[in-house]
Amino acid sequence: MFNFSCIMFGFMSLLLGAEPETTFEPSTIRVASYNMLNLFDHEDDPAIIGDIDDLPMATTDGRCRSLAAAIREVDADVLALQEIESAECLEWFRDTYLKDMGYDHLVSIDVGYYRGIENAVLSRFPLSGASAPAMIPIDDVVRHGGGWADPVEGDEATTFQRTPLRVDVKAPSGYELTLFVLHHKSGYSYRHRREGEALKLVELVEKVREKAPDRNIILLGDFNSAPWDRSMDVYRDAGFIDVFADPSVDRLKTHESDRVLDYILMNSAVHRELVGDSQRVHPTKAPPKDYDWRTDPRPDDCPSDHRPISVELIEADRN
């Protein structure tokens, strides 16, 4: 916003020989999340074979263009992604389809998931401190109180299916964020596993808070949970705020199955800097009603089964 009084103050200071007072001019940062539905490049990964061979999964040029169009429409400064094959795949996608978007920084870390997909971030701002240790145990978490789901018979998993990606973001102004990009286990029957993953993630977040109590922390991605699920209670109990749950926000479905699966959760530090009414679910084209995702090839003009979500933050001056 143009500030005439500040200019006049600076002009008078110069006439009087004084140094003009510098003022912090806040700008906004758009943060978004998008599950890209198995983004695979056309390079063969010898470790992914058999029924999950990566080459047959290679994303068509047409769908890549649709994905890129959706990302351009969102125009995020920091974009959290799910279902990315690798850092090399994401770099290829960026350089081929998003080369003028300013995404000079990216991170994607292999977490040992058998299907060969992982979480990632594209950013216009520098990234640091990236971490996603594979196979973090979740069988040692403690479930206090009631309302927890029972484990699925035969599900003996004791670790994260896909470890959340933790990464720090620093804007040119010095404003900092810590992101945890996550993709919880899907399927209604796996609520017990998602609850364990949520409890463990809160432990990981607490380690960050212990070192930096005022840190801006955002959890975002594909939670594969309904807003009323016990796994979402875990995050609310830990002080995280679902910014799309604001009564003033029209909560649109984030998945083409007419479900809410994708979220942006903020701790109180960063929630103070949320731009009011900036929450968006960005529409994308869905397949026809007779489409069967199990057997039918994905139409090129239908980028993903998820829709991008975004919010805006004001870069607060904390000096």
N, C-alpha and C positions, 0 to 999 in steps of 0.2 A: 504494500500500500504506500502511495506517495505521501511523505510526511514533510510538509512545508516548514513547520516549526523547527524540526531538527536541522533543516538546511539553513534557516535563518540563524539558529544558535551557532552553527559551525562557522557561518560567515562573520558574525560579530566576534567570535573567538579569534579568528584570523586577524581582524582589524585591530584587536587589542593585544595581539602578539601571543596569544595563548594557543596551546594545542587543542584542536577540536576534540570533544569527547566522542569516543567510539561507542556505538550502540550495537547490540546484538539484533540482527534482523532474521527472525525465524523463518524457515521455509518448511515445506511439508515433504514427507517421505511416504511413498506408497509401498506397502508390503502386501504380498499376495501369496496364494498357494494354489497349486494345480496338480492333480493326479493325471499324468499324460497317457495312461493306459498302455503300458508296455512299449516304451520307446526303445527300439532296437535298431542298431545300424546294420550295414550290409557287410561287415567284416566277421568272419567266422571265429567264434570263441571255442577252442577245442575242449574247454571244460564243461560246456553246456551241450549235451548230446542226448540222443534217444528221443523220448516223447517230449522233451523240453528243449530240443535243438534250437539254437538262437536264429539260424539263418531263415527257417520258415517263418519266424516271428518278425523278420525285418520289416520296419514300418515303411509303407509305400510313400512315394514322393507326394502323392495327392493328400494323404493324411498328414504328412509332415507340414505341407503348406496350410492345411486347415488348423493344425496345432499352432503354427506360427502366427496365423491370422488372429486366433484367439488371444495369444500372448501379446500381440501388438495392440489389440483392443484394450487389454488390461493396462498395459504400459506401466508396469510396476518398476520401482527402483530396486527392490529386492524381491526375488521370486523363488519361493520354496517349491520343490518339485518332488513327485513320487513316481515310482515305476520307471526308473531310468536304468539302462543297461550298465553304463559305466561313465567315468569322466571322459574317456575318449569318445564315446557315443555322444555325450552332451556337447562336447567341443565341436564335433562334426555337425551336429544339428544347429548349434549357434552360428558357426561360420558359414553354413550353407543357407540358412533360412532367416537368421536374425542378425546379420553382420553389421547392420546400421543402428542397432538398438542400444549400444553403449554398454553391453554386458561384458566388460573386460575382465571380470572376476567370476570364477566358478569353482565349485567343489562338489565332488561325488566320491563316496568311499565305499568300497566293497565290504559287505558285512557277512559274506559267506552264505547268503540265502540261495537255496538250491535252484530257484528259477532264474537267478542272475539279474535281479532288479534291486535297486537301492534308492535311497533318498539323496537329494541334491539341492544346490542353490545356484542361481544365476544372479549376479549383482552388478550394479553400476558403481558400487562402493567397495573398498578393500575388505577382504575377508581374512580372518585369522583364527587360530585356536581350534581348527576343525578336528573333530573327534567322533568316532563311531566304532568302539571296540566290538568285535564280533562275539556273538553268543554270550551276552551278559546274563547271568543266572537270574531267574525270577521266582524260583521255588523257595527262597528264603524270606519272602515278604510276609508281613504279619497283617492279617485281616481282622481289624477290630470291629465289634458290633455285628449286626446281622444284615441280611439282605443280599448276601453274596451268592453268586451262581455256583452250581456244582460243576466239577470238571467233566468233560465229555469222556465217556467210556472209551478207553483205548488211547486217549491223548496223553502221552507221557512226556510231552515237551517241557523242559525245565529252563529254557532260555528265551530271550527275545527272538521272535521270528525275523524281524528286521530292526536292528538296533537304531534308535533315533540318532539323527545327525545333529551334533551340537556345533555351532559356528558363531563367531563374533563378527559383527558388522560395525564399521566406523565410517560415518559420513564425513565429507570434507570439512564441515564445521567442527568436527570433534565429537559429535553426538554418537553414542554407542548403543548397540543392541546385542543381546545374546538370543539366538534362535535355537530351538529344538524342533527339528523337522521330523515328523513321525508318520508311520503307516502301520497301524495296528492290524493284528490278525483279523481277517474277515470271517463272516458266518455267524448267524445267531447263536449256534450251539457253542461257539468259542468265547462266550462272555467271561468265563472263569479265567481264561488265558489273558484276555484283554485287561481284566481287573488286575492281574498280576503284573502285566506290563506297565499299567498306569501307576501302580504303587512303586514299582522300581524306578520309573522315570521321575517321580516326585523325589525319591532319594537322590537321584543324580542332580536334580535342580537344587536341592538343599545344600549340596556340596558347593555349588556356585554361590548361593546366598551366604554361606558361611564366610567365604572369602570376600564377597562384595555385596553387603546387605542392600545397597541402593541400586543394584544392577537392574536395568530394563530387561525383562525376560518375556519372550513370546513362545508359546507352544502352538504349532500349526501343522496342518496336514490332513491326511485321511485317517480319521479316528475309527471308522467302521462301527460307529455307535450312534444310537439315538440319544437325544438330549436328556432323556430320563434314565438312561442306563447307569448302573452302579459304577462303571469305570469313569463316567463323567462326574459322578459325585466325588470321586477321589481327587480330581483336579479342583473342583469347587472347594472341597474341604481344605485343600492346600493353599487357598487364597487366590486361585486363578479365576478370571472373569471371562465368561463367554460373551464376546462383544456383539454377537448376532442375536443374543437373547434379550437385548434391549427392547422394551415394549414399543418404542417408537420406530423400530426397524421391521420392515416387511420380510419375515424369514422365509425365503424361497428355498425350495428343495435344491440341494447341491448335486444330486445324482439323478440320472435319467429314469431310475426306477421310482421316482417320487419319494425319495428319502433324504434326510439330512445326515450326511456322513462326514462332511468336511468342516473344520472349525479353525478359528483363530482365538486362542486364549491368552490373556495378558495378566501379568502380576500388577499390583496396584501402582508400582512406580511408573510403568509405561502407560497404564490405562489413563493416568492423568493427562497424558499427551495425545490421546485419541481425538481426532477431529470428529465432532458430532455429526451423525448421519452420513458418515463416509463409508459405511459398510456396504459392500456390493457383492451380489452373486451375478456373475456375468453369463448371460444366456449363450448357449451354443446349440447347433443343430443336432437333434437326436434321430436315430434310425426310425423307419416306419414301425407300426405296432406289431406287424407280423415278423419282425426281425428276431432271430434266435442267436444270441451271442455265443452259444456253445458250438454252433455249426456254420453259421453264416459269416462270410468275410465282412469286416467292418467297412461301411461305405466311406469313401475318401472324404466326403464333405461333412462327416460326423467325427470330429476330432477325438473325443474321449467320452467315456460314460460319466465322467465327472465334469462339473462346471468350475471355472476358476472363481475364487473368492478373494476380495481385497479390502483393505482399510487404509486410512491415511493417518499419519502422526505428525504433530508439530515438533520440530527440533527444539527442545527446551534448552535454555541457557542455565546450566547448573553451576556456573562459576560463582 
